[in-house]
Amino acid sequence: MNGRITVVGLGPGDAALLPPLARAALLRAQAIVGYKGYIELVEPSVLAGRQVLSTGMTGEVERCNAAIDLACSGVETVVVSSGDAGVYAMAGLVLELVETRALAQTLDVEVVPGIPALCAAAALLGAPLMHDFAVVSLSDLLTPWEVILRRVTAAAGADFVIVLYNPRSVRRKDQLPTALAAIAAHRPGTTPVGLVKRAYRPGQEVIVASLEVLDVDAVDMQSILVVGNSATRLVAAASGPRMLTPRGYAGKYGLLGEETPVGS
């Protein structure tokens, strides 16, 4: 191999949630490349003394190609994303560009896992993802809206808990209500919905509502929405209600110390 490029997930945003493997990759890097908003999540002490290359929100191809060029020249290069690098992030684009540029035999690509935004949101909401769930991005920048809506509708019909990424932006104000209406056709309006904004970052907000009263105007691009399934309910907690999607233990085993399955 002539070089290596490492794709790193920074986690939700709090430096304490940066995985050790990701930190090690950043510390050995000579160059760090990423969207400027994500570069700001990296501790200044880690950036110090390293070449930093950042671009705006729609500069993904440009910055990944620049990172590949650096790596091919022998510079130890890291591409950063928020959350997990392989979930709606840069790992796929880097691999696609390496393939397109016929560099697979000369450039090693390492992907370091991070804590995805959906896990950060779920932790703040309680335990909404304890059973099967589906994840859909409502951004139609790279995927046709018709395909997105079909996936949301299918997930709702299959009674998945549904996690919505990129739910609403200044340009896309009508798609979230349409998606929620598609979900509401398959579950009651009392279904719990969790809204988490800027998880583990300054300005964090955690809101628990129901499908029928959720304020869509409170949702933005820094939000994750978690819509419960038919079993999801709210449970009391000292700091406020939490979402719970039971795994099924109560129906299979006793929850108060019984040693044999209920009904056996």
C-alpha positions as CSV (number, residue, x, y, z in Angstrom):
1,M,0.0,0.0,0.0
2,N,1.2,3.5,-0.8
3,G,-1.0,5.3,1.7
4,R,-3.8,5.2,4.1
5,I,-7.0,7.3,4.6
6,T,-9.0,6.8,7.8
7,V,-12.7,7.8,8.1
8,V,-13.6,8.7,11.7
9,G,-17.0,9.2,13.4
10,L,-16.7,11.9,16.1
11,G,-19.8,10.8,17.9
12,P,-22.7,13.1,18.8
13,G,-20.5,16.1,19.6
14,D,-19.4,15.9,23.2
15,A,-15.6,15.2,23.4
16,A,-16.3,12.7,26.1
17,L,-18.2,10.5,23.7
18,L,-15.3,10.4,21.1
19,P,-14.3,6.7,20.9
20,P,-10.7,5.9,21.9
21,L,-10.0,4.4,18.4
22,A,-11.2,7.6,16.8
23,R,-9.1,9.7,19.1
24,A,-6.0,7.6,18.3
25,A,-6.6,8.1,14.6
26,L,-6.9,11.8,15.0
27,L,-3.7,12.0,17.1
28,R,-1.7,10.1,14.5
29,A,-3.1,12.1,11.6
30,Q,-1.0,14.7,9.7
31,A,-4.1,16.1,8.0
32,I,-7.7,16.3,9.1
33,V,-10.4,16.8,6.5
34,G,-14.1,17.5,7.0
35,Y,-17.2,19.7,6.9
36,K,-16.4,22.9,8.8
37,G,-19.2,22.3,11.3
38,Y,-17.7,18.9,12.2
39,I,-14.1,20.2,12.3
40,E,-15.4,22.5,15.1
41,L,-16.3,19.5,17.1
42,V,-12.7,18.4,17.3
43,E,-10.7,19.7,20.3
44,P,-8.4,22.5,19.3
45,S,-5.5,20.6,21.0
46,V,-6.0,17.8,18.5
47,L,-6.1,20.1,15.5
48,A,-3.0,21.9,16.6
49,G,0.0,21.3,14.3
50,R,-2.0,19.4,11.7
51,Q,-3.1,20.4,8.2
52,V,-6.8,21.1,8.4
53,L,-9.0,21.2,5.3
54,S,-12.7,22.1,5.5
55,T,-15.5,22.8,3.1
56,G,-19.2,23.7,3.3
57,M,-22.2,21.4,3.5
58,T,-22.3,20.5,-0.2
59,G,-18.6,20.1,-0.7
60,E,-18.4,16.4,0.2
61,V,-17.0,15.1,-3.1
62,E,-14.5,18.0,-3.2
63,R,-13.1,17.4,0.3
64,C,-13.1,13.6,0.0
65,N,-11.1,13.8,-3.2
66,A,-8.7,16.3,-1.6
67,A,-8.3,13.8,1.3
68,I,-7.6,11.0,-1.0
69,D,-5.0,13.1,-2.9
70,L,-3.3,13.8,0.5
71,A,-3.3,10.2,1.5
72,C,-1.9,9.1,-1.9
73,S,1.0,11.6,-1.4
74,G,1.9,9.8,1.8
75,V,0.2,12.2,4.2
76,E,-1.6,10.3,7.1
77,T,-5.1,11.6,6.5
78,V,-8.3,11.4,8.5
79,V,-11.7,12.4,7.2
80,V,-14.2,13.2,10.0
81,S,-17.9,12.9,10.2
82,S,-20.3,13.4,13.1
83,G,-21.9,10.4,14.7
84,D,-20.7,7.2,13.0
85,A,-18.7,7.5,9.8
86,G,-20.7,4.7,8.2
87,V,-24.2,6.1,8.9
88,Y,-25.3,8.8,6.5
89,A,-21.7,10.0,6.5
90,M,-18.4,9.9,4.6
91,A,-17.2,6.2,4.7
92,G,-19.3,5.3,1.7
93,L,-18.3,8.2,-0.4
94,V,-14.6,7.7,0.3
95,L,-14.8,4.0,-0.7
96,E,-16.8,4.9,-3.8
97,L,-14.2,7.5,-4.9
98,V,-11.3,5.1,-4.2
99,E,-13.1,2.5,-6.4
100,T,-13.9,5.1,-9.1
101,R,-10.3,6.4,-9.2
102,A,-8.9,2.8,-9.4
103,L,-6.9,3.2,-6.2
104,A,-8.1,0.1,-4.3
105,Q,-4.7,-1.6,-4.7
106,T,-2.6,1.4,-3.6
107,L,-4.7,3.2,-0.9
108,D,-5.8,1.5,2.3
109,V,-9.2,2.7,3.7
110,E,-9.8,2.3,7.4
111,V,-13.2,3.1,8.9
112,V,-13.4,3.8,12.6
113,P,-16.8,3.4,14.2
114,G,-18.4,6.1,16.3
115,I,-21.6,6.7,18.3
116,P,-24.4,7.4,15.8
117,A,-26.9,10.2,16.4
118,L,-29.7,7.7,16.7
119,C,-28.0,6.1,19.7
120,A,-27.4,9.4,21.3
121,A,-31.0,10.4,20.8
122,A,-32.3,7.1,22.1
123,A,-30.2,7.3,25.3
124,L,-31.7,10.7,26.0
125,L,-35.2,9.5,25.4
126,G,-34.9,6.3,27.5
127,A,-35.1,3.0,25.7
128,P,-37.2,3.5,22.5
129,L,-35.0,1.2,20.3
130,M,-35.2,-2.0,22.3
131,H,-37.0,-3.9,19.5
132,D,-36.8,-3.8,15.7
133,F,-36.5,-0.3,14.2
134,A,-36.1,1.3,10.8
135,V,-34.0,4.4,10.0
136,V,-34.9,6.8,7.2
137,S,-33.5,10.1,6.2
138,L,-36.0,12.6,4.9
139,S,-33.4,14.5,2.9
140,D,-34.2,14.3,-0.8
141,L,-30.9,15.8,-1.9
142,L,-29.6,12.4,-3.0
143,T,-32.7,10.2,-2.9
144,P,-36.0,10.9,-4.6
145,W,-38.8,11.9,-2.3
146,E,-41.1,9.2,-3.7
147,V,-38.6,6.5,-2.6
148,I,-38.3,8.1,0.8
149,L,-42.0,8.2,1.4
150,R,-42.4,4.6,0.2
151,R,-39.8,3.5,2.8
152,V,-41.5,5.4,5.6
153,T,-44.9,4.0,4.7
154,A,-43.5,0.4,4.5
155,A,-41.8,0.8,7.9
156,A,-45.0,2.2,9.5
157,G,-47.0,-0.7,8.0
158,A,-44.5,-3.2,9.4
159,D,-44.8,-1.7,12.9
160,F,-41.2,-0.7,13.2
161,V,-40.1,2.0,15.6
162,I,-39.0,4.7,13.1
163,V,-36.0,7.0,13.4
164,L,-36.1,10.0,11.1
165,Y,-32.8,11.7,10.2
166,N,-32.7,15.1,8.5
167,P,-36.4,15.6,9.2
168,R,-36.9,19.2,8.3
169,S,-35.0,22.1,6.8
170,V,-35.6,25.7,5.7
171,R,-36.1,24.3,2.1
172,R,-38.1,21.2,3.1
173,K,-41.0,22.1,5.3
174,D,-43.8,20.0,3.9
175,Q,-42.1,16.6,3.8
176,L,-42.1,15.9,7.6
177,P,-45.9,16.4,7.9
178,T,-46.4,14.2,4.9
179,A,-44.2,11.5,6.4
180,L,-45.9,11.7,9.8
181,A,-49.3,11.4,8.1
182,A,-48.1,8.3,6.4
183,I,-47.1,6.9,9.8
184,A,-50.3,8.0,11.4
185,A,-52.3,5.9,8.9
186,H,-50.8,2.8,10.6
187,R,-50.8,3.8,14.3
188,P,-52.8,5.8,16.8
189,G,-52.3,9.5,17.4
190,T,-51.3,8.7,21.0
191,T,-48.1,7.0,19.8
192,P,-45.1,8.4,21.7
193,V,-42.7,10.5,19.7
194,G,-39.3,11.7,20.9
195,L,-37.7,14.8,19.5
196,V,-34.0,15.3,20.3
197,K,-32.2,18.5,19.1
198,R,-28.4,18.9,19.2
199,A,-27.8,15.7,21.3
200,Y,-24.9,16.2,23.7
201,R,-24.1,19.6,22.2
202,P,-24.7,23.1,23.5
203,G,-28.4,23.9,23.2
204,Q,-29.6,20.3,23.6
205,E,-33.4,19.8,23.8
206,V,-35.3,16.6,24.5
207,I,-39.0,16.7,23.9
208,V,-41.5,13.8,24.4
209,A,-44.9,14.2,22.7
210,S,-47.4,12.2,20.9
211,L,-47.9,11.7,17.1
212,E,-51.1,13.8,17.1
213,V,-49.7,16.8,19.0
214,L,-46.0,17.0,17.9
215,D,-45.1,20.5,17.0
216,V,-43.4,20.1,13.6
217,D,-42.2,23.7,13.7
218,A,-39.9,22.8,16.5
219,V,-38.1,20.3,14.3
220,D,-34.9,21.3,12.3
221,M,-32.0,19.7,10.6
222,Q,-30.2,19.2,13.9
223,S,-33.0,17.0,15.1
224,I,-33.6,13.3,15.4
225,L,-37.2,12.1,15.6
226,V,-38.1,8.7,17.1
227,V,-41.6,7.5,16.5
228,G,-42.7,4.6,18.6
229,N,-44.4,1.4,17.4
230,S,-47.6,-0.2,18.7
231,A,-45.9,-1.3,21.9
232,T,-44.0,1.8,22.8
233,R,-45.2,3.6,25.9
234,L,-44.1,6.3,28.3
235,V,-42.7,5.4,31.7
236,A,-42.2,7.7,34.7
237,A,-38.7,8.8,35.7
238,A,-37.4,11.3,38.2
239,S,-36.3,13.7,35.4
240,G,-39.4,13.3,33.3
241,P,-41.2,10.7,31.1
242,R,-39.1,8.3,29.1
243,M,-39.9,6.3,26.0
244,L,-39.9,2.5,26.4
245,T,-40.3,-0.1,23.7
246,P,-40.5,-3.4,25.6
247,R,-38.3,-6.2,24.3
248,G,-40.8,-8.8,25.4
249,Y,-39.4,-10.0,28.7
250,A,-42.7,-9.4,30.6
251,G,-44.5,-11.8,28.2
252,K,-41.8,-14.5,28.4
253,Y,-40.5,-14.2,32.0
254,G,-41.6,-12.8,35.2
255,L,-40.1,-9.4,36.0
256,L,-40.2,-9.7,39.8
257,G,-37.8,-12.6,40.3
258,E,-39.8,-15.5,38.9
259,E,-37.6,-18.3,37.6
260,T,-40.0,-19.8,35.1
261,P,-41.6,-18.3,32.1
262,V,-45.1,-16.8,32.7
263,G,-47.8,-19.2,31.6
264,S,-45.5,-22.3,31.5
